[in-house]
């Protein structure tokens, strides 16, 4: 078996209806201002984790938070989880800097994410 162990959950994305009203709440919760801020995304780097706010669920139409496991080989991990009964929801796509992001559903329909850093 290929070494496809994860590096753990390091990224959690939250869909929000309004970045301007959500950002202060997350700033208060996390105790620091965002490190990344734009009209389409706000990101906080806290204690080794990245917490992202995505207006309207972004292009993937998120309806609830999604935890992303960081993996060394996204294609191998997707093959492994689909062989075990998962279904790919969003195929890998480059979100900048060579970072690949994908999501899949478990047998109960829960959406899970994987990220491969470039």
N, C-alpha and C positions, 0 to 999 in steps of 0.2 A: 504494500500500500504506500502511496506517495505521502510525504509529510505535508499534510494540508491542515495541520492544527491552526487554530485561530490565535491571534494576539490579544483576544478579549474584546469586549465592547468598549470602544473608545469614542464612538460618535452616536449621538441621539438627536434626531431631527424632529421638531415639533411643528405641525401646521398651525398657522395663526391667521386670523382674519384681518388683522391690522398690525403691521410692524411697529407703528408709532405708539400704540397703546400697550402692546405686548412687551416691547423692549425694556421699559422701566420696571416691569414686574420681574422679569428674569434678571435684570441688573440687581434689584434688591435681593432676590433669592440667592444669587451667586456671589454677591458682595463685591462685584467689580463691573466696570463697563465692558461692552463688547470689544473684541479685538478686530472683528471684521464687520463692516456695516455698509450696506448698499440698499437700493430700492427693492432688490429681489432676494436678499438674504442678510441675516444678522447672525454672527457667530461668536461664541464665548469659548475660550480655552481655560479650563479650570481643573486643577488637580489631575492632569493627565487625560482629561476627557474634553471632547469638543461637543458643545451644545449649540444646535443651530435652530433658527427660527425661519420658517419657509412660508411666505404669504400665500394664502389660498391653496396650500398643499403643493405648490410648484407644478411643474409639467407632469409629475407622476400622480397628481391628484390625491395626495395623502389625506386621509381622514382621521388618522390618529398618529401618535408618535411612533417612530420606527427606530429600533436599536440596530446599529451597524457593527458587525464583527469585522475586525481588520484581519485580512488573510494574505499570505504571500502569493497565492495563485488563484485568482478569482474564477477562472474557467474550471480548474480542477475542483475547487470547492463546490461550484454549481453542479458539476457532474456527480460529485459524491452525494450531495443532498437530494438531487433528483433521483438518483439510483435508490435512495433510501425512502422515497415517497413524496418528496416536495415537488412543487411546480414553479418554474421560473415565471415571475410576474413581469419584471423589467430586465431585459438583457443588459449586459455590461455596456456602459457608455462612459466616455471620457468627460469628466467635469472640469478639466483644466489641470495643467501641470503633469499630465500623464496619470492622474488619479482615476481609477475605474470604479464605478459604483453599479451595483445591481441589486435586485430584490427578488424574493421568492416567497411562496406561501407554504406553510406546513399543512398537514392533512386536515387541520381544523380551520384553515383559512387565515391564520395569523400571518401578518406580513413581517418578514425578517430581511435584514439587509446585510450585504457584504461590501467591503471596500478593499481595493488593492492600491497601495500607494505607488506612484510612478518613480 
